[in-house]
């Protein structure tokens, strides 16, 4: 929307870059959208909002100090992984004073990993997306076993062999809206209906198609797990939805030409992301790690690589 672009351009450069970095979590290079996202995180919880703020600032400043591309920094591309790192570590680890330093270091590393992956993937015109966040957080979550100052939180999966699924059932119709909104909010680890709604509003400011793809991903993350018999509580919390949300936005709006064909491809990608998430969860459970957004990254990479071989879809553009 023109009014949001005018506000974006009028903001002081540091604020514009920081807010764009937050907005890029949902592929939105818009400071107004990023501000709404950050405000939503603070509404969801002060610790999550503060951790996201520390993360986006740390990763962005690190990129600037290390001399990475000014254009990429300006677009907020070195901010969104740090934005995710902060809330992630605060969710899965017990809070302590040292945890703030942990977030800063992990956010800095996420920018270095992003720069490295951008160089590796550039010849293939495929984006690194949230893979630096995933790789960095996995390393930092595993590293806590060696440090006495950090304790695993109760939400982090307990190491062990996957067991039989329990709590299987059909989600009541009156719960669907809650599950859909939470599915969008869980992209930034927010178990909140209000946060999910605000995220959709922020996306819609940039693109209605993007918002529709996000809603579509949330619907896929609700219906497909129910059909396959996943845990009802996990579905209600939106834990099967946040990865399809990102996948459908990436394939159906951002990286392929927005057409009916790409929308159909995005739907297929979203469905397969649910299966991929279940498989990765079983693979990672023995070492006690969450899947985070890696199902989205893996499926998106495969679909974008494959799209380059198809006559029906435009070649992806790295971002």
C-alpha positions in Angstrom: 0.0 0.0 0.0 1.3 3.5 -0.9 0.7 5.0 2.5 2.8 2.3 4.2 5.6 2.8 1.6 5.6 6.6 2.4 5.9 5.9 6.1 8.6 3.4 5.4 10.6 5.9 3.4 10.1 8.7 5.9 11.6 6.7 8.9 15.2 7.3 10.0 17.4 4.7 8.2 18.3 2.7 11.4 14.7 2.3 12.3 13.7 1.5 8.8 16.3 -1.3 8.5 15.4 -2.8 11.9 11.7 -2.9 11.2 12.2 -4.2 7.7 14.3 -7.0 9.2 11.4 -8.0 11.4 9.0 -7.8 8.4 11.2 -10.1 6.3 10.3 -13.0 8.6 7.2 -13.1 6.4 9.0 -11.9 3.3 7.7 -8.3 3.8 10.3 -5.6 3.1 8.2 -2.9 4.8 9.0 -1.1 8.0 5.3 -0.5 8.8 4.7 -4.3 8.6 7.8 -5.0 10.7 6.6 -2.5 13.4 3.3 -4.3 13.5 5.0 -7.7 13.8 7.3 -6.4 16.6 4.4 -4.8 18.4 2.4 -8.1 18.2 5.4 -9.9 19.7 5.4 -7.5 22.7 1.7 -8.0 23.1 2.2 -11.8 23.1 4.9 -11.5 25.8 7.5 -8.9 26.9 10.3 -11.4 27.0 9.6 -12.6 23.4 9.4 -9.0 22.1 12.5 -7.9 23.9 14.4 -11.0 22.7 13.3 -10.4 19.1 14.4 -6.8 19.3 17.9 -7.8 20.7 18.1 -10.4 18.0 17.3 -8.2 15.0 19.6 -5.4 16.2 22.5 -7.8 16.9 22.3 -9.6 13.6 21.9 -6.3 11.6 24.7 -4.5 13.4 26.9 -7.6 12.9 26.3 -7.5 9.1 27.1 -3.8 9.0 30.3 -4.2 11.0 31.4 -7.2 8.9 30.9 -5.2 5.7 28.2 -7.3 4.1 26.1 -6.0 1.2 24.6 -2.6 2.0 21.6 -3.3 -0.3 20.9 -6.5 1.6 21.2 -4.8 4.9 18.9 -2.0 3.8 16.3 -4.6 2.7 16.3 -6.1 6.2 17.8 -9.4 4.9 20.3 -9.6 7.8 17.6 -9.0 10.4 14.9 -11.6 10.1 17.1 -14.6 11.2 18.1 -12.7 14.3 14.5 -11.8 14.9 13.7 -15.5 15.1 16.8 -16.5 17.1 15.8 -14.4 20.1 12.3 -15.7 20.8 13.4 -19.2 20.0 16.2 -19.4 22.6 13.9 -17.7 25.2 11.2 -20.3 24.5 13.3 -23.4 24.7 15.8 -22.4 27.5 15.3 -21.3 31.1 15.7 -17.6 31.5 18.9 -16.3 33.0 21.1 -13.2 32.7 23.6 -15.2 30.5 20.8 -16.0 28.1 20.8 -12.4 26.7 24.5 -12.8 25.8 23.6 -16.2 24.2 21.0 -14.5 22.1 23.4 -11.8 20.9 26.1 -14.3 20.0 23.6 -16.6 18.2 22.1 -13.6 16.3 25.6 -12.5 15.2 26.3 -16.1 14.0 23.1 -16.2 12.1 24.3 -13.2 9.9 27.6 -14.9 9.2 25.8 -18.2 8.3 23.4 -16.2 6.1 26.3 -14.6 4.2 28.0 -17.9 3.7 24.8 -19.6 2.5 24.0 -16.7 0.2 27.3 -17.2 -1.5 26.9 -20.9 -1.8 23.3 -20.7 -3.1 23.7 -17.7 -5.3 24.7 -19.6 -8.5 21.4 -21.6 -8.2 19.3 -18.5 -7.6 17.8 -20.0 -4.4 17.4 -18.1 -1.1 18.9 -19.1 2.2 15.7 -18.0 3.9 15.5 -19.1 7.6 18.1 -21.8 7.3 20.7 -19.7 9.2 18.3 -19.3 12.1 17.6 -23.1 12.1 21.3 -24.1 12.0 22.4 -21.5 14.5 19.6 -22.4 17.0 20.2 -26.1 16.7 23.9 -25.6 17.6 23.2 -23.3 20.5 20.4 -25.5 21.9 22.7 -28.6 21.8 25.6 -26.6 23.2 23.7 -26.0 26.5 24.6 -29.6 27.6 28.2 -28.3 28.0 27.4 -25.2 30.0 26.3 -25.1 33.6 24.7 -21.6 33.2 22.0 -22.8 30.9 19.1 -25.2 31.4 16.8 -26.8 28.9 13.2 -25.5 29.2 10.2 -27.8 29.6 9.0 -27.1 26.1 12.1 -28.4 24.4 11.5 -32.1 23.3 12.9 -34.7 25.6 15.5 -36.9 23.9 14.1 -40.4 23.2 12.8 -42.8 20.6 9.5 -41.6 19.1 6.5 -43.3 20.6 3.0 -44.1 19.4 0.8 -41.0 18.7 -1.7 -40.2 21.5 -4.5 -37.7 21.7 -5.7 -38.2 18.2 -9.1 -36.7 17.3 -11.0 -34.3 15.1 -10.7 -30.7 16.1 -14.1 -29.2 17.0 -15.3 -26.6 14.4 -15.4 -23.8 17.1 -11.7 -24.3 17.7 -10.7 -23.9 14.0 -10.3 -20.1 14.0 -8.2 -20.2 17.1 -6.0 -22.9 15.6 -5.6 -21.0 12.3 -4.6 -17.8 14.0 -2.2 -19.6 16.3 -0.7 -21.3 13.3 0.3 -18.0 11.8 1.5 -16.7 15.2 3.7 -19.7 15.8 6.0 -18.6 12.9 7.5 -16.4 15.6 6.8 -18.8 18.5 3.7 -16.9 19.6 0.9 -19.0 21.1 -1.6 -16.2 20.7 -4.7 -15.6 18.5 -4.2 -11.8 18.7 -0.6 -12.1 17.5 -1.6 -14.3 14.6 -4.2 -11.8 13.5 -1.8 -8.9 13.7 0.7 -10.8 11.7 -1.9 -11.4 8.9 -2.8 -7.7 9.0 0.8 -6.8 8.6 1.2 -9.1 5.7 -2.0 -7.8 4.0 -0.6 -4.3 4.1 2.1 -5.5 1.8 0.1 -8.0 -0.3 -3.3 -9.5 -0.1 -2.1 -12.5 -2.1 0.6 -13.0 0.5 -2.0 -12.9 3.3 -4.2 -15.4 1.5 -1.2 -17.7 1.0 -0.5 -17.5 4.8 -4.1 -18.3 5.6 -4.0 -21.2 3.1 -0.9 -22.6 4.8 -2.6 -22.4 8.2 -5.6 -24.3 6.7 -3.4 -26.9 5.3 -1.6 -27.2 8.7 -5.0 -27.8 10.3 -6.7 -30.2 7.8 -3.9 -32.4 6.7 -2.7 -33.4 10.2 -6.3 -34.2 11.1 -6.6 -36.5 8.1 -3.4 -38.3 8.9 -4.2 -38.6 12.6 -1.8 -36.2 14.3 -2.0 -35.2 18.0 -5.0 -33.0 18.4 -3.3 -30.6 20.9 -0.4 -30.0 18.6 -2.9 -29.2 15.8 -4.8 -26.8 18.0 -1.7 -25.0 19.0 -0.8 -24.4 15.4 2.4 -26.5 15.5 1.6 -28.1 12.2 0.7 -24.9 10.5 3.5 -22.4 10.8 5.8 -24.3 8.4 3.1 -24.6 5.6 2.3 -20.9 6.2 5.9 -20.0 5.1 6.0 -22.6 2.4 2.9 -21.4 0.7 3.9 -17.8 0.9 7.4 -18.5 -0.5 6.2 -20.7 -3.4 2.8 -19.1 -4.2 3.7 -15.4 -3.7 7.4 -14.5 -3.3 9.8 -16.7 -5.4 7.6 -17.8 -8.3 5.5 -15.7 -10.6 2.1 -15.3 -8.8 -0.3 -17.2 -11.0 -2.9 -19.9 -10.7 -0.3 -22.5 -11.4 2.1 -21.3 -8.7 -0.9 -21.2 -6.3 -1.6 -24.9 -7.0 2.1 -25.7 -6.6 2.1 -23.8 -3.3 -0.8 -25.9 -2.1 1.0 -29.1 -2.9 4.2 -27.8 -1.3 2.2 -26.9 1.9 0.7 -30.4 2.1 4.1 -32.0 1.7 5.6 -29.7 4.3 3.3 -31.2 6.9 4.6 -34.7 6.1 8.2 -33.4 6.0 7.7 -31.8 9.5 6.4 -35.1 10.9 9.4 -37.0 9.4 11.9 -34.5 10.7 10.3 -34.4 14.1 10.7 -38.2 14.4 14.3 -37.9 13.2 15.2 -35.1 15.7 13.4 -36.4 18.7 16.2 -38.8 19.8 18.5 -35.9 20.2 15.9 -33.6 21.7 15.7 -30.9 19.1 12.7 -29.1 17.6 12.2 -29.0 13.8 11.8 -25.2 13.9 11.3 -23.9 10.3 13.5 -26.5 8.6 10.6 -28.4 7.1 9.7 -25.1 5.3 13.2 -24.5 4.2 13.7 -28.1 2.9 10.5 -28.2 0.9 10.9 -24.7 -0.4 14.4 -25.5 -1.6 13.3 -28.7 -3.4 10.3 -26.9 -5.1 12.4 -23.9 -6.2 15.2 -26.1 -7.6 12.5 -28.2 -9.4 10.7 -25.2 -10.7 13.9 -24.3 -12.6 13.4 -27.5 -14.6 9.8 -26.9 -15.4 8.3 -25.1 -18.4 5.3 -24.0 -16.4 6.9 -22.0 -13.6 9.3 -19.0 -13.8 12.7 -19.5 -12.4 13.0 -18.4 -8.7 14.6 -15.2 -7.7 16.9 -15.3 -4.7 16.0 -13.2 -1.7 
